[in-house]
Amino acid sequence: MLQITAIPAFSDNYQWLLEEADTAFAWVVDPGDANSILQVLKKKQKSLKAILITHHHWDHVDGIAKLLAHYPNIPVFGPQQESIAGLNRPLQQGEQVQLPESQQVFTVLDTPGHTLGHITYYTPGLLFCGDTLFACGCGRVFEGTMAQMQQSLAKLRDLPDETLVYCAHEYTLDNIGFAKWVEPDNADLLTREISVQEQRKQGKATVPSLLSLEKQTNPFLRFDKSSVIQAAESYAGKALNRPAEVFAALRQWKDREYD
C-alpha cells in the first residue's frame, strides 16, 4: 500500500513522494525543487526509482535534472504532447504506468486545458491531477480551450467518490472564497471553510481532499447544478445553455473579478 508524503516547495507547491512500507524505494510526482526531495529521501533512507510529471510548467519540472544527476537511470514519465527536458517515458490517454520495483499501476488520463498536454495519474482511490483540479477550484486555462478544460474536469468528476485528490498547490482557502461568491448558501461549502481555516491555523495541508467533497463544494465541478448555472448566468448577463459555457463564465469571473 502506498504511503504518500507532501514535500512543500516554493510558496504553495506540493510535490508528492510515494513509498511502500518495508521497501527502500520511492517515487515522486511533479518535482519542482530537487533539493527538498533529496533531503527527504536521505532522511527516509529511500532510493528514487521514478519521476511522474503532469505538465511542463517550471514549478513541476525544474527538479528533474538534479534528481537525474543523483539517479541517472530512472524513468521520467510524462505527457507525450509536451516538451520536457529529461522526459524519457512519454505517455498518453489510457496507458498504464507500473511503478518500478512495485506492483502499483496508474492509468493515464488526458486532461488538457491548463496546458495542452496535461495528464493525470489515477489508480483506484488515488488521483494525482497536477494543476487541472484543485481543492475547491481548478487551474487557469493557459493553453487549451474552456471547453477542453470543462471536459477534463467532467472526466475527473466521473471517478468514484472515495478517490483522494492530490493536487499540486495549497490554494484551498482562497478557492473557497470564490466558491462562496458562486454559492453563498451552500451548507457543505460553509462547513468546509471552517475545517480548512482550522487546518491552516495549525499549519496543516488541506490536500488531499475527497472527490465526494469536491463534487459537493467545488463550483468548477458543479457546472450542471441550478444554483451554479444561475450564478454564472447572472455574471455573464445571458443564458448559458451548455456546461462548457457555464464553466467558461465561472473561470472568467474568477480570473477577472476575484483573483
N, C-alpha and C positions, 0 to 999 in steps of 0.2 A: 504494500500500500504506500502511495506517495505521501511524503511529508513535504509541505510547501512553506517556504520562508520568504517574507518580503525583505528585500535589501533596498533601502531608500537610496535615491540618487538625486542630485541637483535640488531644486526647490520642492518638487512634488512628484517625482517619478518613483515607481516601484518596479524593480527587477525581481523576477521570481526564480528562486532557487528550488529545484526539485530534488528530493532524496528518497531513498528507501532504507528502512531500518536494517541494520546488520550488514550493510554493504559500505564500501569505501568510495562509492561513485556518486556523482551529482550531475545535474543538467540545469541549464539556465535559459530563461526566456527574456528576450529584449535587453541585452547587456549594454546600457549606455555608458556605464562607468566601470572599467575593468578593476580599478584599484579596490573599490569596495567589495567586489565579488571575490577577488583574490584573498582579501583579508578574512572573509567568512569561510572560504574553502580551507584556508590554513588553520583557522580556529577549530573547524569541524573535522579536520584531517580527511578531507574528501578530494577525490580526483575528478576533474571536469571531463565529461565524456561526450557532450554535445551542446550546441547552441541552437536555440529556436528563435527565429525572427518573424515578427508580424508585418513590419513595413520598414521603409528605408529612412525614416526621419532620424536625424543625428542622435537624438536622445535615446534611441532604441538600438543603435548600431555602433556607436563610437568606441565601445569596449572590445569589439571583435578582434581587432589587430593585436592588441596586447594579450588577450586571452589565448589567441593562436600562437603567440610567441612562447607562451608557457606550456600550451597543449597543442603542438603543431599538427597532429594527425587526426584531430576530431572533426566530425561532420558539422557543418553550419547549414542548417535547414532554413529555408525562407522562400518568399514569393518569386515564382518564375518570372513574373512580369516586371520585376523591379531590378535595377542595377545596384547591387550592394557589394562592396569590396569584401572579399573573403567568403562569400556565399559559394558553397560547393555542392549543395543538395537542393536544387530548385524544386518547388512544389506547386501543385495546382489543385483545384477543387476535386474532392473525393479521394485523393491519395492518402495512404496510410503511412504513418511515421512510427516506427518502433524505436524506442529509446535504446541506444547501445548499452549492453550489459543489464538489460531489463526486459521484462515481458510486457511492459506498459506500452500501449499503442494509442496514438492520437489520430483522429480523422481531420483532414484539412478542409476548411470551408472558405471559399472565396467570399470576401466581404468588402468589395470596393466602395469607395465613397470618400473617406478621409484621404486615402491615396488610391490610385487606380488598381494597384496590385495587392492591396492589403489582404492578408489571410488571417484566419483564426484557427486555433487548435482545440479540438473537442474530443473528450473521452467521457463516457457516462459519469456524470457527477461533477465534471470539471470543464471550465471554458477559459482559455487564455485568449482574450479578444483585443489586446493592444489598445488602440485608440478608436475603435469602432463603437463599442458600447461602454459607457461609463456608469458608475453608480449614480442613479437618478439623472443621467444625461447621456450625451453621445458626443463623438468627436466632430470637429468642424469639417465641413466639406471643402477640402482644398483642391482636389484633383478630379474627383468624379462628379457625377450629377446628383442633384437632390433625389431623383428617382432611384438611382443606384444605391444611395445610402439608405433610403427607406426600405428598399428590397433587402438589403443586407441586414438591417435591424429586424425586419419581419422574419428572416431566416433564423436569426438567433432567438427571437421570441417563441418560435415553434419548438424549441428544445424543452426538455422536461423541467417542471417547476423546481425540482430539487437540485438543479445544476448550480454550482457555485461559480460566480462570475469574477474572474481575476482580471481586472482592467489595469492599466498602466499608470494611472495618476490619482492623486488624492485631491479630487475636485468635489467630493460629495456634498459638503455643506453649501458651497456656492451653487451647485446644481439644484439643490433643494430650494434655494431662494427663488430661482426662476420657475421651478415646478409649482411653487405657491402662487406665482402670477397666473399660471395657467389654470390650476385647480385649487383655489384658496380654501375650498370646503372639503377637500379630500382627507378624511379622517386618518387613513393609513399613512398619508404623507406627513401629517402633523405629528403623528406618533413617531414616525421615522426621524423627523427633525430633532425631537427631544433626545432620542437614543444617540444620534450622530453627534449632537452637541456634547453629550456626556463623554462619548468616546474621544472626541478631540481634546476636551479638557484634561483627560487622562493621558494624552499623548499617544493614543492608540490609532492604528489604521482602521479606516471604515470599510475597507475591502479585504477579502471578497464579500460579495453580497449574494443572497439567494435570488435566482431568476424569478421566483414567485413574487418576491418583494418588488423587483423591478417592474413586473407586469402590473402591480398594484399602484405604483407611485411614480414611475418614470414617464413623463409626458411623451417622450420620443418612441416609446413602445405602445402608447395608448392613442395612436393616431386614428383609431376607429371608434373611440369612445365619445359619446354625445357631448359630454362636458368639455372634452378637449377640442372637438370639432367646433363647438360654439365659440370657445375662446380664440381659436385660430382664425375663425371667420370674422370675429369682432376686430382682431388686429389687422387682418388683410382687407377688411371692408368689402368683402364679396363672398359669395357662396363658394365653397370648396368641395368638389364632387368626387375626388379620388384621394386615397391615402397619401400618395406622393405629394399632392397639393397641400394637404394638411401638414405633413411633415415639413415641407419647404417653408410654409408660413411660420411654423414654430421655430425652425432653425434661423430664419431671417430675423424673427422677433428677438430671439436671444442674442444674435450677433450684433444687431443694430441698436437695441434698446437696453439690454441688460448687461452684457459684457463690457 
